[in-house]
Amino acid sequence: RHVMTSWTFCGPGGGAAARWGTRGALLVAQAALSALLLVGAGLFVRSLNEVRGLDLGIDPDPVVLGIPEMEWGGRSDEEAVLFYRGAVERLSHLPGVEAVATAASTPFQTSWSQPVRFSGVEERPRIASGGPYIVAATPGVFEALDLRIVEGRGFLPGEDETTAPVAVVDETMASLIWPGESAIGK
């Protein structure tokens, strides 16, 4: 009888030791890569929890965002205004609804920037994030987002594209444009 071991079937040039060395290296590489991925996933989860804990100034949980899915091609601006006014009116009468507003952009998702001039200000300070960013909104937006107005007032019913322009600025903009002064009336 002959007893054969795995050593005899290893083939020429190095045998099992060489094959084990390659396998061992691949196993070590796989374990290292797995450990690296686990550490990366753990750091990602920790970062995600930290981001979720940031105070954004608004509580998004009770806010419902609605975006109408309709074709606006061929419709006039007046038709759009009537549609949104009607939607605000109907939604504001639903049970449990505390405030309704429309806006041309969504906080932390969309906004636009355009050149703005401020009376009495020669040169607008530049900030790294750009801006100022504009959000066109209707009365009720501060109530709907539960935003606190520090000084002045929000938009009033009846203030629209036909009345004198009204703007609400945040504290950062007010302190950059009018340092040490009130932004009210400017």
C-alpha positions in Angstrom: 0.0 0.0 0.0 1.0 3.5 -0.7 -0.2 6.4 1.3 -0.2 9.7 -0.6 -0.3 13.0 1.0 -1.1 16.4 -0.4 2.6 17.0 -0.6 3.0 14.5 -3.4 0.3 16.1 -5.6 1.6 19.7 -5.5 3.3 19.6 -8.8 6.7 20.7 -9.9 8.6 23.7 -8.7 7.8 24.6 -5.2 5.0 22.4 -4.1 2.6 23.1 -1.3 4.8 25.7 0.4 4.7 28.0 -2.6 1.0 27.5 -3.1 0.3 28.1 0.6 2.4 31.3 0.4 0.3 32.7 -2.4 -2.9 31.6 -0.6 -1.7 33.0 2.6 -0.9 36.4 1.0 -4.3 36.5 -0.6 -6.0 35.6 2.7 -4.0 38.3 4.5 -4.9 40.9 1.8 -8.6 39.9 1.9 -8.6 40.2 5.7 -6.9 43.6 5.5 -9.3 44.9 2.9 -12.3 43.6 4.9 -11.0 45.4 8.0 -10.4 48.6 6.0 -14.0 48.4 4.7 -15.4 47.8 8.1 -13.5 50.8 9.6 -14.7 52.9 6.6 -18.3 51.9 7.1 -18.1 52.6 10.8 -16.7 56.1 10.2 -19.4 56.7 7.6 -22.1 55.7 10.1 -20.6 57.9 12.8 -20.4 60.9 10.4 -23.9 60.3 9.3 -25.1 60.4 12.9 -23.2 63.6 13.5 -24.8 65.2 10.5 -28.2 64.2 11.6 -27.5 65.8 14.9 -26.6 69.2 13.4 -28.9 72.1 14.3 -30.1 73.3 10.9 -32.3 76.0 12.3 -35.5 74.1 11.2 -37.0 70.8 12.2 -37.8 69.0 8.9 -39.7 66.2 10.5 -43.2 67.9 10.7 -42.7 69.6 7.3 -44.3 68.0 4.2 -42.9 69.1 0.8 -45.2 68.9 -2.1 -44.0 69.3 -5.7 -46.8 69.4 -8.3 -46.2 67.0 -11.3 -47.7 68.9 -14.2 -46.6 70.3 -17.5 -46.3 74.1 -17.4 -45.6 74.4 -21.1 -47.9 77.0 -22.7 -49.3 78.2 -19.4 -48.9 81.8 -18.3 -47.3 83.1 -15.1 -50.7 84.3 -14.0 -52.1 80.7 -14.3 -49.2 79.4 -12.2 -49.9 82.1 -9.6 -53.6 81.2 -9.5 -52.7 77.5 -9.2 -50.4 78.0 -6.2 -52.7 80.4 -4.5 -55.6 77.9 -4.8 -53.3 75.1 -3.5 -52.3 77.1 -0.5 -56.0 78.0 0.2 -57.1 74.3 -0.1 -54.2 72.9 1.9 -54.5 75.4 4.7 -58.0 74.1 5.5 -57.0 70.5 5.9 -57.1 69.1 9.5 -53.8 69.1 11.3 -52.2 71.6 8.9 -50.7 74.5 10.9 -49.1 76.6 8.1 -48.8 76.5 4.3 -46.5 78.4 2.0 -45.1 78.2 -1.4 -41.4 78.8 -2.3 -39.4 78.8 -5.5 -36.7 76.7 -4.0 -36.3 74.2 -1.2 -34.1 74.8 1.8 -30.8 72.8 1.6 -31.7 71.6 -1.9 -32.1 74.4 -4.3 -31.6 78.2 -4.4 -30.3 80.7 -6.8 -27.9 83.6 -6.6 -28.0 86.8 -8.5 -26.3 90.2 -8.3 -27.9 92.3 -5.6 -27.2 95.9 -4.9 -27.7 97.4 -1.4 -28.3 101.1 -1.1 -25.5 102.8 0.9 -23.1 99.9 0.4 -20.3 100.5 -2.0 -18.9 97.0 -2.3 -20.6 93.8 -1.2 -18.4 91.5 0.9 -17.5 88.2 -0.8 -18.0 85.0 1.1 -16.5 81.6 0.2 -19.9 79.9 -0.3 -21.0 82.6 -2.8 -24.4 84.2 -2.6 -26.4 85.9 -1.5 -28.8 83.0 -2.2 -32.4 83.9 -2.8 -35.5 81.9 -1.8 -38.7 83.5 -3.2 -41.5 82.5 -0.8 -45.1 83.5 0.1 -46.4 84.6 3.5 -46.5 81.6 5.9 -43.1 80.3 5.0 -41.6 81.2 8.4 -44.5 79.6 10.2 -44.4 76.5 8.0 -40.7 76.0 8.7 -41.0 77.2 12.3 -38.4 79.9 11.8 -37.9 82.6 14.4 -37.7 86.2 13.2 -35.1 88.0 15.2 -35.9 91.5 14.2 -38.5 93.0 11.9 -41.3 90.9 10.4 -42.0 88.2 7.8 -44.1 88.5 4.7 -47.6 89.8 5.0 -50.7 88.5 3.2 -51.2 90.7 0.1 -47.4 91.3 -0.5 -46.7 89.9 -3.9 -45.2 90.9 -7.2 -47.5 93.9 -7.5 -46.5 95.5 -4.2 -43.2 97.2 -3.1 -40.4 94.6 -2.9 -40.0 93.0 0.5 -37.0 91.0 1.6 -36.1 89.1 4.8 -32.4 88.6 5.3 -30.6 86.2 7.7 -28.3 87.3 10.5 -25.2 86.4 8.6 -26.1 88.6 5.7 -27.3 91.5 7.9 -24.0 91.4 9.9 -21.9 91.3 6.7 -23.7 94.0 4.8 -24.6 96.3 7.7 -22.1 95.5 10.5 -23.1 97.0 13.8 -26.4 98.4 12.3 -30.0 97.2 12.0 -31.0 95.9 8.5 -34.6 97.0 9.0 -35.7 99.4 6.3 -32.5 98.9 4.2 
